[in-house]
């Protein structure tokens, strides 16, 4: 009697545990989606017109040689292009090519890598949700057939209904987790692609203005060569996290 009671409790505990795991997967996947969604929203401009307006102001200050004004203008702006512009201006003593490389490396490491890491969790929840559901299906059917095997007479269908319910509910729950997360992940990837396209357009425009501004200001060479003083300068890594 104690053995059967222990087995019954263990079975119910595992069944409830799978429901808890599925709930955690759903909540964690949704949380990661919200994180990426907000990060992309903070990083990109609302539209191309607002980005063009920002670049108009930056180009005007660069043309006037007011690099400090550009830094102040970008101060506190969490959007990716603004932070990249600020980082490039801070490292202008390194020359055009090196400051450009520092800017791109920092953006890739601090923004894109963070987004990719978080999206990998969403992908993991999409893959493991149905697998946990499948485990529940196997576990439920094992319980149902166990009652059939140990019964000395005809098995009451009501006794098997609970096991079959576990098998079906866990499978449905796993699919219910994976399908919405797949759709949300696809939507986020589209937003990321649009952000990268818009950012690429803005960077190309900034590169041209920045290169001309360096030449006019008589600072470090806009080409690959740098002056001895600038070659010893260390890059400033003041990329601000949102």
C-alpha positions as CSV (number, residue, x, y, z in Angstrom):
1,X,0.0,0.0,0.0
2,X,2.8,2.4,0.8
3,X,4.6,1.5,-2.4
4,X,1.5,2.2,-4.5
5,X,0.9,5.4,-2.6
6,X,4.5,6.5,-3.2
7,X,4.2,5.6,-6.9
8,X,1.0,7.6,-7.2
9,X,2.5,10.6,-5.5
10,X,5.6,10.4,-7.7
11,X,3.6,10.2,-10.9
12,X,1.4,13.2,-9.9
13,X,4.5,15.1,-8.9
14,X,6.2,14.5,-12.2
15,X,3.0,15.4,-14.1
16,X,2.6,18.7,-12.2
17,X,6.3,19.3,-12.6
18,X,6.0,19.2,-16.4
19,X,3.2,21.8,-16.3
20,X,5.4,24.0,-14.2
21,X,8.3,23.6,-16.6
22,X,6.1,24.4,-19.6
23,X,4.8,27.5,-17.8
24,X,8.4,28.6,-17.0
25,X,9.4,28.1,-20.6
26,X,6.4,30.2,-21.9
27,X,7.1,33.0,-19.4
28,X,10.9,33.1,-20.0
29,X,10.4,33.0,-23.8
30,X,7.9,35.9,-23.7
31,X,10.2,37.8,-21.3
32,X,13.2,37.5,-23.7
33,X,10.9,38.6,-26.6
34,X,10.0,41.7,-24.7
35,X,13.6,42.4,-23.9
36,X,14.7,42.2,-27.5
37,X,11.7,44.2,-28.7
38,X,12.5,47.0,-26.3
39,X,16.2,46.9,-27.2
40,X,15.5,47.2,-30.9
41,X,13.0,50.0,-30.3
42,X,15.6,51.9,-28.2
43,X,18.3,51.4,-30.7
44,X,16.7,52.4,-34.0
45,X,15.1,55.7,-35.1
46,X,11.4,55.8,-35.5
47,X,11.7,56.4,-39.2
48,X,14.1,57.6,-41.9
49,X,12.9,61.2,-41.6
50,X,13.8,61.5,-37.9
51,X,17.2,59.9,-38.7
52,X,17.8,62.3,-41.5
53,X,16.9,65.2,-39.2
54,X,19.5,64.0,-36.7
55,X,22.2,63.6,-39.4
56,X,21.4,67.1,-40.7
57,X,22.3,68.5,-37.3
58,X,25.4,66.3,-37.0
59,X,26.7,67.2,-40.5
60,X,26.2,70.9,-39.8
61,X,28.3,70.7,-36.6
62,X,31.0,68.6,-38.2
63,X,31.2,71.0,-41.1
64,X,31.8,73.8,-38.6
65,X,34.5,71.7,-36.9
66,X,32.4,71.5,-33.7
67,X,33.2,68.0,-32.7
68,X,32.5,68.7,-29.0
69,X,29.1,70.0,-30.0
70,X,28.4,66.6,-31.7
71,X,29.4,64.8,-28.5
72,X,27.1,67.0,-26.5
73,X,24.3,66.6,-29.0
74,X,24.6,62.8,-28.8
75,X,25.0,62.7,-25.0
76,X,22.1,60.7,-23.4
77,X,20.7,59.5,-26.7
78,X,20.3,55.7,-26.5
79,X,19.8,55.2,-30.2
80,X,22.5,53.2,-31.9
81,X,23.5,55.7,-34.5
82,X,23.8,58.5,-32.0
83,X,26.0,56.4,-29.8
84,X,28.2,55.3,-32.7
85,X,28.6,58.9,-33.9
86,X,29.6,59.9,-30.4
87,X,32.1,57.1,-30.1
88,X,33.6,57.9,-33.5
89,X,34.0,61.6,-32.6
90,X,35.6,60.7,-29.2
91,X,38.2,58.5,-31.1
92,X,38.8,60.9,-33.9
93,X,42.5,61.3,-32.9
94,X,42.9,57.7,-34.1
95,X,42.1,58.6,-37.6
96,X,39.1,57.8,-39.8
97,X,39.7,54.1,-40.4
98,X,40.6,53.1,-36.9
99,X,37.9,55.2,-35.3
100,X,35.4,53.7,-37.7
101,X,36.5,50.2,-36.8
102,X,36.3,50.9,-33.0
103,X,32.8,52.2,-33.5
104,X,31.6,49.1,-35.5
105,X,33.3,46.7,-33.1
106,X,31.7,48.3,-30.0
107,X,28.2,48.3,-31.7
108,X,28.5,44.7,-32.6
109,X,29.7,43.6,-29.2
110,X,27.4,45.8,-27.0
111,X,24.2,45.9,-29.0
112,X,24.0,43.2,-31.7
113,X,25.6,40.4,-29.6
114,X,23.3,41.2,-26.7
115,X,20.3,40.9,-29.0
116,X,21.6,37.7,-30.5
117,X,22.2,36.1,-27.1
118,X,18.7,37.0,-26.0
119,X,17.2,35.7,-29.2
120,X,19.0,32.4,-28.7
121,X,17.0,31.9,-25.5
122,X,13.8,32.4,-27.5
123,X,15.0,29.8,-30.0
124,X,15.8,27.4,-27.2
125,X,12.3,27.8,-25.8
126,X,10.8,27.2,-29.2
127,X,12.8,23.9,-29.6
128,X,12.4,22.6,-26.1
129,X,8.7,23.4,-25.6
130,X,7.4,20.6,-27.9
131,X,10.1,18.3,-26.6
132,X,8.9,18.7,-23.0
133,X,5.4,18.2,-24.3
134,X,6.5,15.0,-26.1
135,X,8.0,13.8,-22.8
136,X,4.7,14.4,-21.1
137,X,3.0,12.4,-23.9
138,X,5.3,9.4,-23.4
139,X,5.0,9.7,-19.6
140,X,1.2,9.9,-19.7
141,X,0.9,6.9,-22.0
142,X,3.3,4.9,-19.8
143,X,1.0,5.5,-16.9
144,X,-2.1,4.5,-18.9
145,X,-0.6,1.2,-20.1
146,X,0.8,0.5,-16.7
147,X,-2.8,0.4,-15.3
148,X,-3.7,-2.0,-18.1
149,X,-0.7,-4.2,-17.4
150,X,-1.3,-4.4,-13.7
151,X,-5.1,-4.8,-13.8
152,X,-6.5,-8.3,-13.1
153,X,-9.8,-7.5,-14.8
154,X,-11.2,-5.0,-17.2
155,X,-9.8,-1.6,-16.8
156,X,-12.2,1.2,-16.0
157,X,-11.7,3.9,-18.7
158,X,-12.0,6.6,-16.0
159,X,-8.8,5.3,-14.5
160,X,-6.9,5.8,-17.7
161,X,-8.5,9.2,-18.5
162,X,-6.1,11.1,-16.2
163,X,-3.0,9.6,-17.8
164,X,-4.3,10.2,-21.3
165,X,-5.2,13.8,-20.3
166,X,-1.6,14.4,-19.2
167,X,-0.3,13.0,-22.5
168,X,-2.6,15.3,-24.6
169,X,-2.4,18.5,-22.5
170,X,1.4,18.5,-22.3
171,X,1.7,18.0,-26.1
172,X,-0.8,20.8,-26.7
173,X,1.0,23.1,-24.2
174,X,4.4,22.5,-25.9
175,X,2.9,23.4,-29.3
176,X,1.1,26.4,-27.8
177,X,4.4,27.7,-26.5
178,X,6.4,27.1,-29.7
179,X,4.0,28.5,-32.3
180,X,3.5,32.0,-30.8
181,X,7.2,32.3,-30.0
182,X,8.1,31.4,-33.6
183,X,5.8,34.1,-34.9
184,X,7.1,36.7,-32.5
185,X,10.7,35.7,-33.3
186,X,10.0,36.1,-37.0
187,X,8.6,39.6,-36.3
188,X,11.6,40.6,-34.3
189,X,14.0,39.4,-37.0
190,X,12.2,41.5,-39.5
191,X,12.5,44.5,-37.2
192,X,16.2,43.8,-36.7
193,X,16.7,43.6,-40.4
194,X,14.9,47.0,-40.9
195,X,17.0,48.5,-38.1
196,X,20.2,47.4,-39.7
197,X,19.2,48.7,-43.1
198,X,18.3,52.1,-41.7
199,X,21.4,52.2,-39.6
200,X,23.6,51.3,-42.6
201,X,22.1,54.2,-44.6
202,X,22.7,56.6,-41.7
203,X,26.3,55.4,-41.2
204,X,27.2,55.8,-44.8
205,X,26.1,59.4,-44.7
206,X,27.9,60.0,-41.4
207,X,31.2,58.4,-42.8
208,X,31.3,60.9,-45.6
209,X,30.7,63.9,-43.4
210,X,33.1,62.6,-40.7
211,X,35.9,62.0,-43.2
212,X,35.6,65.4,-44.7
213,X,35.3,67.0,-41.2
214,X,38.6,65.4,-40.1
215,X,40.4,66.7,-43.2
216,X,39.0,70.2,-42.7
217,X,39.9,70.2,-39.0
218,X,43.5,69.3,-39.8
219,X,43.3,66.4,-37.4
220,X,44.4,62.8,-38.0
221,X,44.5,61.6,-41.5
222,X,41.3,60.3,-43.0
223,X,43.2,57.5,-44.7
224,X,44.8,54.4,-43.2
225,X,47.9,56.2,-42.1
226,X,47.9,58.1,-38.8
227,X,50.3,60.6,-37.3
228,X,52.8,59.3,-34.7
229,X,50.8,61.0,-32.0
230,X,47.5,59.5,-33.0
231,X,49.0,56.0,-33.5
232,X,49.8,56.0,-29.8
233,X,46.4,57.1,-28.8
234,X,44.1,54.5,-27.1
235,X,40.5,54.1,-28.3
236,X,37.8,55.4,-26.0
237,X,35.2,52.7,-25.3
238,X,32.5,54.8,-23.8
239,X,29.6,53.1,-25.5
240,X,26.6,53.7,-23.2
241,X,24.2,50.8,-22.5
242,X,20.5,51.6,-22.5
